[in-house]
Amino acid sequence: MWFSFWRPRDRFTLDELRNLVDQLMKIQVVNDVNKAFVIEALRSIAELITYGDQHDLNFFEFFMEKQVMGEFVRILKINKSVIVSVQLLQTMSIMIQNLKSDHSIYYLFSNEHINFLITYPFDFRNEELLSYYISFLRAISGKLNKNTISLLVKTEKEEIVAFPLYVEAIRFAFHEEGMIRTAVRALTLNIYHVGDIYVNKYIATTPHDNYFLNLVKFFREHCISLNGLVSPTTESQVGPESSSKVLSAVDEIEDNLYYLSDVVSAGIPDVGTLITDSMLKLLIFPMLLPALRIEVSDGKKLSSVTSLYLLCCILRILKIKDLANTVAAALICSVESFLPNIEAKRLNGFTTDHDEESHVDDEKPSENLDSSSMKVSIPSLSTSSSAQHNCWHSASVLRDALISYITSGDDMQVVGSLSVLATFLQTKELNESMLDALGILPQRKQHKKLLLKALVGEDTGEEQLFASENCISKDGSDGELNIYLQRLKDQYEVSCSYEVGESPHVHRRLVLDALIGLFCRTSISADALWDGGWLLRQLLPYSETEFNTHHLQSLKDSFTKRCNQLAEEQRGSWPDLLIQVLCDEWRKCKRAIEASSPRKEPKSILFPKKKSSSSDVIPVESSFAAGETMYERVKVFVLLHQLQIFSSGRPLPDQPPILPPADFPEVSRAKSAGLNIIGPKLSTELRLDDAVPCRIAFERGKERHFSFLAVSIGISGWILLAEEWPQKPNYGTVRVVAPLAGCNPKIDERHARWLHLRIRPSTLPLSETAKNAASLKLKSKSLVDGRWTLAFKDEASCKSALTMIQEEIDLQSKEVERRLKPLLSVES
């Protein structure tokens, strides 16, 4: 019985709530004496109301009867302590988030108490207070629907005149703290997705629509910041710190774009148009498109690489039809259209003193273009098709810039240009006439369009479908293109000299010429060439009919050069792994170029795989550097071999044409040593008839005696050090095994009995060497070749060992050559 005396008091009762409220109502001023009680009372009331909402409705009935919300407001007015304000906001957030009853939410949002708390002038210099305030606003937005949102707005004559929740929240939309920006964005999306007509109208009218303009300006600033990080990396290797900063900037940019995409998807009238116009006028027209043709001479303008990346991101994430089609139409306009008058005149070769003093209005499409810091750079466009001379007349069209990067740009520009074209190709919102004008309409879609025109009786469709030369033919299906060209002129003051009706086959031929030219370049990484292979297969998925004689000859000549390079690898440092790498890369390349989408994300533009990416980590004479070269050569060879097959109209096989291994020879050092086809392993018993005695020290001062033997079986070869058995002459046990290939044997110039060998690992760490060199710096110690110095009893023994190594390497290389002979045939 006496145990009941120690029973704890039940806190979750109506009496407890009544007691707390009564005590709170007696507070006349919040000071240091009662501050702790007020904080505890606010916290406990939140717990009790949440409990009552799920177990006893009388709790909330009492809450309403005593008008506790009014008490919260009164406490806030008589309080000067930040910690009490923080607790009050936390109490409100807990209650709003956890109340399930619609009746309870309606009560909280009514009587203007919530709006009073929203608009109360808190001291936001306190970061903790600001954090809880934003959480409070976000909690409110989570309970919004078409019924509750009307309780938080003020209306006059059926028009909303005030919406404190939205107005106060977007004040912090561009706060330096990322978590606050994220919370505000979540709040605004909750409001947008309610879909209230009157709220949407309020949001889309001045001055509240400035928020969307400011979003684009905020995004533009991040683009400029990214450019400052990326530009230095175009001339120097990206370090781990720089790489981390670029990735953070990329994440921020993509987050901004995804938020803009979510805003557009909410379907608020005019907002999508406003964002599109702002993006075009503030970023794309004045900064991104001119950057395709302008060398940056200071940090204020975007580089071509940054511009290409941003175009890819914007088009991939912001799936707005008008935006995609307008950008595509702009690419067939001249660069002068997007420059201030001063720069346009410079491009045409003259300028005046008056022009030097011209200024650019901040809100015009040419915003932020400082002509004094820009120089025009028009890369040469190397194409072989004669058709372009007859039908192509504009040398400064932005589409030409993309093509010129493919034919003469550096690795980053090639990847960027290919990514932009791939992005257009993958953009479902883009009209086919735009793809046709850019020269990248896939062959199957082109034939489908012409076939439909022929079926409905259009002469042009039938003529083009069966014409062999289409340079001078006209295509009258440019209605959509014409609309956007006219919009560029009327809405954005961008004039275009493109003649509607120009044959798209000319543009297509330019792209095809550029891709063929790309495959003939030797200074571009294999990854970039694979991207070009993917684009080519998208344009010509089934037929080889669009390859002319020059294309086929260029591909054949380039393939011949790559065959010669691969032939060098047969006698290089890694012949034993060459066939395996070829088979692996063959499958990967076939899968990559036949895929429905590109292999990499747009951010890969900023982190290209360079051919000498790890030269600062791995010495040039190292077997690892040779392995990187071999790996790169194999990837390029495989691509060109598959393009050879494709251009001849044959299907790609799943495996490369490589001969099977030869039978184990009856007469060989390996056979004499008693080895089988599996090869040697540690502790294997050997006959040492062909072995040469030697000495070697693997540790300082600890010299050991071994029998040296070099053997090869098929494409594999080994250097063996065996310990001879005292009780059984000419027999021994294998103690050390090393790869034969790449050992680079050399007799010491001063000591003719010493033989120097380079010992490479048995496997090539392709996964490491293929990565950015920055990641290799942490592992540089593991990427060092071993060095052996073998001492023999006399010069004759040393020369005998050298001859043995050379003979076995020759046998190994010849077997590799035999098996790869069908693959290296230019006619295969």
ROTORMI-263003 format. One record per residue (C-alpha): y, x, z. Coordinates in steps of 0.001 Angstrom, whole numbers. Layout:
N
- yy|xx|zz
- Y|X|Z
...
END
This chain:
828
- yy|xx|zz
- 0|0|0
- 2393|2763|916
- 1959|4292|-2564
- 4262|1581|-3952
- 7117|3214|-2050
- 6955|6188|-4432
- 6674|4090|-7622
- 9369|5253|-10099
- 12154|2868|-10995
- 11710|1116|-14343
- 14757|2145|-16397
- 14115|-162|-19342
- 15247|-3405|-17726
- 18083|-5794|-18307
- 19342|-5063|-14796
- 19639|-1380|-15657
- 21693|-2232|-18743
- 23879|-4626|-16740
- 24496|-1963|-14098
- 25469|671|-16660
- 27872|-1645|-18473
- 29470|-2780|-15205
- 30019|803|-14128
- 31416|1715|-17550
- 33891|-1174|-17443
- 35306|128|-14164
- 36301|3452|-15787
- 40085|3517|-16251
- 40440|7084|-17406
- 37879|9684|-18449
- 38371|12928|-16534
- 36327|15864|-15302
- 35124|13851|-12290
- 33502|10948|-14183
- 32908|12626|-17549
- 29254|13349|-16818
- 28608|9726|-15819
- 30285|8385|-18966
- 28171|10658|-21166
- 24963|9633|-19397
- 25923|5946|-19523
- 26571|6075|-23276
- 23279|7854|-23877
- 21308|5410|-21708
- 22890|2344|-23315
- 21746|3571|-26728
- 18187|3931|-25426
- 18190|487|-23778
- 19609|-1320|-26813
- 17061|363|-29086
- 14278|-595|-26672
- 15514|-4174|-26413
- 15694|-4575|-30191
- 11955|-3998|-30356
- 10822|-5680|-27109
- 13380|-8107|-25656
- 16186|-9791|-27571
- 18019|-10524|-24295
- 19184|-6906|-24221
- 21267|-7318|-27356
- 22410|-10805|-26308
- 23873|-9211|-23167
- 25364|-6421|-25324
- 27206|-9017|-27403
- 28157|-11182|-24413
- 29844|-8289|-22627
- 31387|-7046|-25904
- 30148|-3544|-25243
- 31384|-2393|-28658
- 34881|-3147|-27436
- 34147|-1074|-24331
- 33128|1849|-26539
- 36455|1607|-28349
- 38314|1417|-25000
- 36484|4489|-23684
- 37433|6388|-26811
- 41107|5478|-26369
- 41249|6668|-22736
- 39246|9803|-23410
- 40563|13282|-24193
- 37276|15155|-23899
- 35527|16281|-27097
- 32102|16101|-25472
- 32536|12401|-24670
- 33601|11693|-28253
- 30525|13541|-29465
- 28277|11454|-27221
- 29908|8222|-28334
- 29327|9075|-32008
- 25754|10069|-31236
- 25200|6794|-29343
- 26475|4775|-32294
- 24344|6760|-34748
- 21188|6218|-32671
- 21817|2516|-32347
- 22591|1963|-36034
- 19622|3997|-37230
- 17085|2358|-34930
- 18128|-1296|-34873
- 15752|-3276|-37067
- 17218|-6741|-36633
- 19640|-7846|-39369
- 21417|-9970|-36757
- 22111|-6853|-34655
- 23442|-4871|-37615
- 25709|-7748|-38648
- 27192|-7834|-35158
- 27797|-4075|-35018
- 29539|-4069|-38391
- 31760|-7067|-37608
- 34933|-7341|-35486
- 36389|-4158|-37028
- 35048|-1957|-34235
- 33074|190|-36678
- 36092|613|-38936
- 38170|1620|-35902
- 35675|4340|-35054
- 35579|5440|-38694
- 39355|5810|-38942
- 39943|7188|-35433
- 41830|10534|-35594
- 39170|12827|-34149
- 39875|16525|-33829
- 37694|17755|-36660
- 38512|21370|-35949
- 35531|21112|-33618
- 32507|21706|-35861
- 30059|19886|-33575
- 32276|16804|-33495
- 32599|16818|-37281
- 28836|17120|-37658
- 28205|14083|-35444
- 30978|12141|-37180
- 29404|12719|-40593
- 25995|11729|-39185
- 27605|8553|-37851
- 29024|7700|-41280
- 25728|8458|-42972
- 23862|6237|-40489
- 26183|3355|-41404
- 25598|3892|-45120
- 21847|3724|-44566
- 22184|80|-43437
- 24316|-1066|-46360
- 23287|-3846|-48657
- 25157|-6548|-50547
- 25520|-8556|-47336
- 26507|-5859|-44838
- 28862|-3931|-47097
- 31272|-6870|-47175
- 31755|-6491|-43385
- 33223|-3005|-43823
- 35813|-3717|-46532
- 39189|-5416|-46441
- 40035|-7848|-49200
- 43086|-9630|-50548
- 42793|-12301|-53245
- 39150|-11388|-53850
- 40086|-7766|-54453
- 39057|-4952|-52125
- 42125|-3151|-50813
- 40473|-870|-48237
- 37035|641|-47685
- 37400|3091|-44754
- 33795|4267|-44797
- 34033|5513|-48379
- 37584|6833|-48203
- 37034|8793|-44979
- 33689|10174|-46145
- 34902|11630|-49442
- 37606|13521|-47536
- 34783|15915|-46613
- 33028|15899|-50003
- 34100|19476|-50687
- 33793|20885|-47183
- 32791|24530|-46952
- 29688|23621|-44934
- 26825|22717|-47271
- 25112|20332|-44839
- 28273|18244|-44587
- 28608|18088|-48373
- 24980|17010|-48643
- 25448|14240|-46057
- 28566|12938|-47808
- 26752|12870|-51139
- 23854|10932|-49619
- 26376|8490|-48130
- 28183|7925|-51422
- 24911|7364|-53272
- 23916|4773|-50673
- 27171|2975|-51419
- 26856|3263|-55207
- 23291|1967|-55250
- 24209|-1193|-53340
- 25512|-2457|-56669
- 28318|-4648|-55326
- 30612|-5561|-58218
- 33819|-5539|-56198
- 33000|-2290|-54414
- 32175|-635|-57735
- 35481|-1810|-59151
- 37301|-389|-56129
- 35506|2954|-56493
- 36252|3235|-60219
- 39996|2502|-59981
- 42876|4836|-59214
- 43242|6728|-56907
- 39606|6592|-55816
- 38311|7598|-59237
- 39940|10985|-58663
- 36880|11777|-56585
- 34778|12063|-59756
- 37403|14231|-61420
- 37404|16469|-58345
- 33609|16663|-58474
- 33805|18137|-61949
- 36561|20552|-60861
- 34446|21583|-57874
- 31500|22142|-60211
- 33716|24197|-62509
- 34675|26503|-59635
- 31011|27140|-58917
- 30502|27952|-62597
- 33273|30538|-62435
- 31763|31986|-59245
- 28361|32257|-60921
- 29939|34075|-63845
- 31381|36647|-61449
- 27884|37325|-60160
- 26141|37328|-63538
- 28600|39365|-65611
- 27982|42719|-63830
- 24221|42307|-64261
- 24495|42284|-68047
- 25235|46010|-67978
- 23217|47088|-64944
- 19898|46220|-63378
- 19844|43250|-61040
- 19268|44381|-57458
- 17587|42267|-54777
- 20899|41350|-53131
- 22590|40439|-56407
- 19532|38501|-57484
- 19557|36517|-54247
- 23236|35695|-54658
- 22730|34559|-58247
- 19801|32347|-57236
- 21880|30761|-54467
- 24708|30107|-56930
- 22232|28639|-59427
- 20791|26320|-56766
- 24299|25133|-55869
- 25144|24462|-59515
- 21941|22529|-60130
- 22437|20520|-56917
- 25895|19540|-58134
- 24509|18441|-61481
- 21682|16436|-59944
- 24217|14668|-57739
- 26374|13846|-60758
- 23247|12580|-62507
- 22458|10318|-59537
- 26029|9011|-59589
- 25770|8160|-63273
- 22366|6513|-62808
- 23910|4125|-60267
- 25407|2311|-63255
- 28969|1891|-61990
- 31106|783|-64967
- 33383|3503|-66378
- 32150|6188|-63965
- 29716|7656|-66484
- 32480|7763|-69079
- 34877|9328|-66577
- 32390|12066|-65662
- 31607|12691|-69336
- 35284|12991|-70272
- 36035|15224|-67291
- 33081|17476|-68019
- 34135|17842|-71641
- 37875|18292|-71034
- 37734|20505|-67957
- 34683|22651|-68611
- 32795|22365|-71889
- 35635|22335|-74415
- 38042|24790|-72762
- 35509|27201|-71250
- 31867|26929|-72332
- 32191|26523|-76094
- 34919|29155|-76583
- 32835|31556|-74485
- 30190|31495|-77200
- 32590|33420|-79399
- 34935|35194|-76983
- 34454|38531|-75231
- 35504|38332|-71618
- 38071|40955|-70655
- 38662|39754|-67094
- 36832|37796|-64405
- 38502|34465|-65150
- 36597|33566|-68317
- 32927|32825|-68682
- 30573|35202|-70442
- 28393|33996|-73293
- 25282|34257|-71101
- 26789|32110|-68345
- 28007|29610|-70931
- 24566|29327|-72543
- 22915|28791|-69162
- 25436|26131|-68130
- 25088|24256|-71422
- 21318|24142|-70893
- 21671|22913|-67317
- 24255|20260|-68111
- 22268|18815|-71010
- 18927|18910|-69177
- 20147|17341|-65946
- 23035|15100|-66997
- 21139|12766|-69293
- 24202|11033|-70760
- 23928|10020|-74404
- 27630|10398|-75217
- 27793|13795|-73530
- 24766|15199|-75371
- 25844|13888|-78771
- 29457|14974|-78323
- 28426|18527|-77418
- 26042|18620|-80389
- 28796|17385|-82713
- 31199|19956|-81273
- 28810|22770|-82179
- 29354|22110|-85880
- 33111|22502|-85391
- 35008|25761|-85713
- 35896|27869|-82703
- 39628|27401|-83433
- 39310|23745|-82449
- 38748|24649|-78797
- 41335|27410|-78418
- 45058|27228|-77682
- 47301|27593|-80703
- 47950|31256|-79917
- 44250|32148|-79950
- 43500|30066|-83020
- 46201|31951|-84910
- 44798|35285|-83738
- 41412|34220|-85037
- 43012|33577|-88420
- 44746|36953|-88333
- 48384|36344|-87343
- 50569|35568|-84342
- 54252|35156|-83450
- 56426|36059|-80512
- 56973|32403|-79732
- 53237|31827|-79528
- 52878|34566|-76932
- 54976|32524|-74524
- 53136|29226|-74952
- 51616|27589|-71894
- 48657|25325|-71379
- 48814|22112|-69422
- 46313|22076|-66551
- 44802|18736|-67507
- 44503|19276|-71264
- 41184|20015|-72958
- 42229|23649|-73303
- 42683|24063|-69560
- 42267|27503|-68018
- 42364|29307|-71346
- 44502|32392|-70864
- 44850|33716|-74357
- 46093|37099|-73237
- 42713|37940|-71730
- 40490|36921|-74621
- 39294|38684|-77719
- 37446|37032|-80554
- 34044|38459|-81353
- 32126|37169|-84337
- 28654|38706|-84477
- 27261|39338|-87903
- 24858|36756|-89206
- 22066|38462|-91071
- 20133|36038|-93209
- 18389|36499|-96468
- 18381|33042|-97928
- 20554|32614|-100981
- 20937|28936|-100211
- 23519|29641|-97539
- 25865|31212|-100075
- 25868|28030|-102106
- 26106|25461|-99346
- 27414|27245|-96273
- 31142|27791|-96081
- 32266|28048|-92435
- 31935|31456|-90809
- 33377|30430|-87466
- 31315|27333|-86679
- 29963|27370|-83129
- 26486|26575|-84373
- 26735|29882|-86225
- 27327|31644|-82909
- 23970|30469|-81579
- 22258|31664|-84738
- 24067|35007|-84682
- 22901|35639|-81095
- 19330|35173|-82278
- 19729|37655|-85113
- 21991|40258|-83502
- 22532|39436|-79805
- 21092|41274|-76839
- 18086|40072|-74891
- 20026|37718|-72601
- 21915|36187|-75527
- 18722|35666|-77505
- 17022|33909|-74610
- 20155|31865|-73938
- 20610|30769|-77541
- 16939|29836|-77901
- 17138|27895|-74630
- 20141|25911|-75845
- 18394|24984|-79091
- 15236|24114|-77146
- 17287|21959|-74791
- 18797|20028|-77692
- 15327|19595|-79114
- 14050|18220|-75788
- 17056|15933|-75157
- 15863|12383|-75800
- 19436|11067|-75681
- 20351|13098|-78767
- 20487|11299|-82102
- 18273|12693|-84852
- 21268|13112|-87166
- 22648|15611|-84629
- 19436|17609|-84669
- 19543|17539|-88446
- 23133|18813|-88516
- 22160|21625|-86145
- 19191|22468|-88356
- 16544|21864|-85686
- 15125|18454|-86579
- 11323|18905|-86304
- 9502|18727|-89608
- 7439|15696|-88591
- 10556|13720|-87638
- 12290|14815|-90824
- 9416|13623|-92978
- 9207|10380|-91019
- 12897|9705|-91597
- 12710|10434|-95302
- 9551|8376|-95669
- 11209|5367|-94024
- 14177|5689|-96354
- 11869|5878|-99338
- 9967|2795|-98182
- 13130|713|-97833
- 14239|1751|-101297
- 16901|4367|-100636
- 16990|6771|-103573
- 18177|9717|-101484
- 15185|9428|-99183
- 12686|9434|-102034
- 14461|12282|-103795
- 14507|14478|-100692
- 10957|13633|-99721
- 9560|14966|-102989
- 12234|17531|-103848
- 11333|21205|-103816
- 14884|22440|-103385
- 17171|20373|-101219
- 20259|22472|-100925
- 22403|20261|-103118
- 20902|16918|-102140
- 22827|14496|-100013
- 21655|12613|-96968
- 23542|9441|-96281
- 22155|8847|-92789
- 24992|10565|-90934
- 26531|7412|-89493
- 25976|8423|-85878
- 27202|11935|-86575
- 30298|10552|-88247
- 31057|8401|-85202
- 31011|11372|-82829
- 32989|13582|-85172
- 35652|10877|-85327
- 35556|10548|-81542
- 36108|14295|-81201
- 39210|13956|-83319
- 40631|10755|-81788
- 39693|11154|-78123
- 39615|14912|-77615
- 41929|16115|-80389
- 39219|18313|-81849
- 39186|18368|-85645
- 36088|19392|-87531
- 35779|20611|-91101
- 32156|19493|-91374
- 31579|17470|-94495
- 29332|14516|-93804
- 26723|14548|-96514
- 26123|18296|-96424
- 22458|18953|-96905
- 20830|19549|-93510
- 18229|21672|-95260
- 20803|24445|-95513
- 21337|24398|-91755
- 17609|24245|-91197
- 17118|27237|-93471
- 19682|29212|-91478
- 17783|28555|-88257
- 14490|29442|-89906
- 15983|32647|-91348
- 17309|33571|-87912
- 13918|33065|-86267
- 12171|35164|-88891
- 14842|37813|-88390
- 14230|37673|-84641
- 10533|38409|-85084
- 11475|41510|-87053
- 13680|42926|-84292
- 12303|45768|-82188
- 14823|45806|-79337
- 14027|42347|-77953
- 11563|41661|-75146
- 8241|39974|-75803
- 9191|37002|-73605
- 12242|36309|-75780
- 10102|36543|-78921
- 7609|34089|-77426
- 10476|31663|-76857
- 11335|32036|-80530
- 7695|31393|-81421
- 7757|28152|-79441
- 10895|26970|-81249
- 9413|27816|-84643
- 6270|25822|-83894
- 8404|22864|-82803
- 10309|22939|-86082
- 7195|23492|-88223
- 4249|22107|-86277
- 1870|21473|-89171
- 2883|22986|-92496
- 3702|26380|-93906
- 5561|24999|-96937
- 9028|25933|-95642
- 8218|29659|-95542
- 9535|31381|-98634
- 8399|34673|-100096
- 10981|36643|-98129
- 9878|35044|-94852
- 6239|35855|-95489
- 7020|39429|-96505
- 9265|39962|-93471
- 6572|38676|-91120
- 3986|40862|-92841
- 6174|43986|-92594
- 6914|43342|-88927
- 3235|42714|-88231
- 2343|45998|-89937
- 4748|47870|-87636
- 3222|46183|-84598
- -268|47101|-85826
- 781|50743|-85958
- 2145|50516|-82427
- -1076|48953|-81180
- -3063|51658|-82962
- -1173|54194|-80863
- -2337|52385|-77729
- -5970|52882|-78798
- -5483|56536|-77927
- -2974|55990|-75163
- -3322|55818|-71400
- -5019|52409|-71176
- -7517|51960|-74062
- -10220|50800|-71652
- -8089|47759|-70706
- -6540|47123|-74113
- -9116|44630|-75349
- -9071|42617|-72126
- -5280|42450|-72167
- -5347|41386|-75824
- -7760|38533|-75118
- -5764|37340|-72100
- -2418|37454|-73902
- -3873|35769|-76986
- -4795|32713|-74928
- -1467|32714|-73091
- 550|33028|-76295
- -1366|30259|-78051
- -868|27999|-75067
- 2838|28904|-74822
- 3858|28326|-78442
- 1791|25136|-78753
- 3134|23633|-75507
- 5270|20496|-75599
- 8086|22119|-73619
- 9438|25661|-73110
- 7690|27922|-70627
- 10698|28686|-68472
- 13592|26953|-66762
- 17197|27581|-67869
- 17760|29995|-64970
- 15509|32500|-66768
- 18495|33150|-69050
- 20147|34946|-66151
- 17062|37027|-65317
- 15631|38321|-68594
- 12521|40470|-68755
- 13761|43762|-70148
- 11502|46245|-71851
- 12611|49042|-69513
- 13004|46879|-66462
- 11377|49304|-64073
- 12432|52639|-65538
- 14493|53366|-62452
- 11418|52857|-60259
- 8572|54223|-62388
- 8928|57682|-63994
- 8857|57637|-67791
- 5861|60005|-67907
- 3879|57815|-65500
- 819|55896|-66621
- 2483|52803|-65202
- 5350|53178|-67682
- 2743|53578|-70421
- 1015|50465|-69094
- 4238|48474|-69272
- 4755|49616|-72842
- 1189|48691|-73753
- 1528|45280|-72132
- 4797|44610|-74000
- 3391|45793|-77316
- 324|43607|-76931
- 2429|40501|-76280
- 4566|41123|-79371
- 1526|41962|-81504
- -309|38819|-80436
- 2687|36619|-81274
- 3149|38141|-84731
- -577|37940|-85438
- -589|34253|-84571
- 2510|33700|-86701
- 723|35440|-89574
- -2157|33002|-89240
- 195|30039|-88873
- 2332|30991|-91886
- -793|31099|-94046
- -1661|27545|-93055
- -4782|28394|-91042
- -5542|27027|-87561
- -5187|29399|-84630
- -8518|30488|-83140
- -8963|30389|-79380
- -10021|34035|-79307
- -8790|37026|-81316
- -11149|38452|-83984
- -12644|41362|-82007
- -16059|42873|-82659
- -18708|42811|-79877
- -19614|45991|-77935
- -21882|48506|-79637
- -25389|49241|-78377
- -25778|51902|-75710
- -26165|55191|-77641
- -29403|57102|-77213
- -27670|60480|-77381
- -24686|60841|-75080
- -23602|62573|-71904
- -23863|59262|-70071
- -27482|58866|-71195
- -28293|62469|-70299
- -26823|61937|-66854
- -29128|58970|-66281
- -26400|56290|-66306
- -26998|52761|-67544
- -24583|50460|-69398
- -22994|49305|-66143
- -21543|52745|-65554
- -21323|55001|-62504
- -20661|53946|-58935
- -20193|55901|-55751
- -23472|57349|-54396
- -25145|56931|-57792
- -27805|59580|-58527
- -26994|61793|-61542
- -28600|64511|-63603
- -26162|67407|-63792
- -27385|69180|-66936
- -23949|68911|-68608
- -21892|69263|-65419
- -19549|72179|-64707
- -19173|73519|-61123
- -15632|73392|-59756
- -13562|73350|-56585
- -10839|70932|-55486
- -8847|70309|-52290
- -7963|66675|-51555
- -6422|67812|-48254
- -4490|70977|-47500
- -6842|73752|-46436
- -10018|71717|-47096
- -11509|72897|-50359
- -14724|71207|-51561
- -17307|72158|-54187
- -18327|69615|-56828
- -20002|69370|-60192
- -17533|68062|-62799
- -18661|65598|-65495
- -16802|63415|-68027
- -18709|60480|-69545
- -17957|57402|-71669
- -19874|54203|-72345
- -18346|51979|-75035
- -14645|51465|-74310
- -14961|52687|-70719
- -14842|56271|-69516
- -14941|58116|-66208
- -14326|61472|-64598
- -17065|62160|-62065
- -17247|64623|-59184
- -20777|64914|-57837
- -22353|66861|-54970
- -25450|68744|-56060
- -28605|68319|-53979
- -29753|71631|-52465
- -33378|70567|-52466
- -33261|69225|-56055
- -31371|71432|-58538
- -29481|69803|-61432
- -29372|66496|-59561
- -26595|65148|-57400
- -24734|62162|-55975
- -21464|60758|-57272
- -18739|61210|-54650
- -15553|60598|-56664
- -14967|58347|-59696
- -11698|58232|-61682
- -10706|56719|-65065
- -11097|59038|-68040
- -8301|57499|-70151
- -4801|58723|-69481
- -5918|61817|-67566
- -3836|64118|-69828
- -5923|67300|-69266
- -4006|70559|-69365
- -4992|74136|-68512
- -2504|75878|-66276
- -328|78367|-68172
- -554|81035|-65463
- -4074|80423|-64179
- -6480|79901|-67045
- -9239|78757|-64638
- -7212|75785|-63374
- -7356|72395|-65066
- -4633|69801|-64255
- -5475|66112|-64525
- -3362|62968|-64094
- -5371|60245|-62370
- -4234|56687|-63030
- -5571|53607|-61223
- -8602|51814|-62598
- -6606|48608|-63137
- -3069|48023|-64376
- -940|46023|-61892
- 462|43796|-64640
- 1565|41130|-62177
- 3828|43686|-60523
- 5117|45554|-63544
- 5944|42312|-65302
- 8262|41297|-62506
- 11856|42297|-62012
- 12254|45952|-61125
- 13987|45018|-57879
- 10692|43797|-56464
- 9036|47071|-57421
- 11336|49220|-55333
- 9498|48146|-52207
- 6219|49257|-53784
- 7366|52389|-55573
- 5117|54630|-53466
- 2033|52755|-54657
- 3061|53211|-58309
- 2569|56969|-58417
- -217|58630|-60376
- -2654|60942|-58678
- -2694|64644|-59556
- -5817|66766|-59504
- -6085|70508|-59970
- -9664|71657|-60566
- -10537|75335|-60141
- -13467|76724|-62178
- -15313|80033|-61814
- -14043|81418|-65119
- -11920|80595|-68157
- -14937|79597|-70239
- -15979|76968|-67689
- -12445|75605|-67605
- -12298|75322|-71395
- -15744|73714|-71393
- -14508|71016|-68999
- -11415|70459|-71143
- -13545|70115|-74287
- -15845|67678|-72498
- -12902|65464|-71554
- -11447|65539|-75083
- -14774|64668|-76692
- -15436|61724|-74361
- -11880|60401|-74796
- -12389|60615|-78557
- -15638|58619|-78315
- -13959|56039|-76101
- -10986|55655|-78459
- -13177|55385|-81549
- -15124|52520|-79979
- -11854|50715|-79219
- -10747|51287|-82817
- -14044|49950|-84160
- -13863|46752|-82137
- -10196|46124|-82977
- -10483|46858|-86704
- -10639|43163|-87788
- -7700|42324|-85531
- -5517|45093|-86955
- -6175|44109|-90529
- -2892|42908|-92067
- -4828|40441|-94195
- -6708|38923|-91230
END
